[in-house]
Amino acid sequence: MKAYRLRRSAVLVSVLLLTAAACGGAEPTNDSEAAGEADLVRFAPTAPLPAYWPYYYIAEPLGFYEEENIEFELVNAQTAVQQALLAGRLDISGTGLDYFVQAPTFEDPPKWFMSVDRYLWVMATFEDSPIDGVEDLRGGTIGINEPHDSLDADFMMASAGISEDEYELIPVGQDQAALAAREAGDIDAFVTAGAVSMVALQDASDEPLKAIPNEAAESYYNVANMATVDILENDRDLAVRFGRAVAKGMIWTWENPEVAGELLYEVAPESADSVEQAIAFVKAGNEANRAAYEERGRIDPAIVEDMYNKHEELGFLEESYDSEILFTNDLIDDIWDFDVEAEIERARNDER
């Protein structure tokens, strides 16, 4: 298997995952192999966090992008993925819950076309803390990694009926810095990205930690593959092929987390301290997000409408709009149009 290296640019820092040496695998699922030169797909997840969405990363060494005649380039767009997508710096992107607020600001909003992740944001504190639910943070202090976590913290608190003047948000930095602030007693709890980050934080903490979930959002979507309307209408096949490669990556992530963790650590060693931790990250994410896998990326309009209504109810939307502009399920059947059961067996048996 080939080694992986960083490719740096004066404009963007990107990771070009080189094609793994062929060692078996599925036959091509379409005619793109015979189409000549591979199609470049510049992609960025909603944030550069490989351990949260390993399927994007492991699809490369497993040969799934190559099968779909795609040259995959992973671009670090930080959290400005929608802007990068509309500016033409990305072909496909991930997106998070903040898209509900951003969508009406775009003239022709991009659309989700495949869900890959459920709502993951939680607050964390020590196991022996008297804080067991969001409502217990009324009058408390909450650590955030500003500015991104402020929306998530406000959303969780408002969902519990707690107004902004009843708690204080304190910028303390991301997970490790937030944990240090909690240990110092500077905050009562802090926002973190769910099951995967809880594993990393527990490894770094001498004291047991617990998550304070947002029960109001347990059924919500978090990350979905997104493309512009132009791509979805005029280059639909590219989005389908990309989605199919990711779908196979999802199969291997859920059906063989040990291999997925090993490959994740190989292609993105910065994502974990060890292979063992990478495997633990994959397993934690699998448990939290199993619904996304079982639903095969199909987006439930009722859940999207509920998410929209919650944002509107809490005052996060400056203007009303039709929530159906946010997504399409038109590609899902074609994305999963391959021998799924055979791929599951290959994953379970590690037939790379």
Secondary structure, 3 states (H helix, E strand, C coil): CCCCCEEECCCCEEECCCCCCCCCCCCCCCHHHHHCCCEEEEEECCCCCCCCCHHHHHCCCCCHHHHCCEEEEEEECCCCHHHHHHCCCCCEECCCCCHHHHHHHCCCCCEEEEECCECCCEEEEECCCCCCCHHHHCCCEEEECCCHHHHHHHHHHHHCCCCHHHCEEEECCCHHHHHHHHHCCCCCEEEECHHHHHHHHHHHCCCCEEEECCHHHCCCECCEEEECHHHHHHCHHHHHHHHHHHHHHHHHHHHCHHHHHHHHHHHCHHHCCCHHHHHHHHHHHHHHHHHHHHCCCCCCHHHHHHHHHHHHHCCCCCCCCCHHHHECCCCHHHHCCCCHHHHHHHHHCCCC
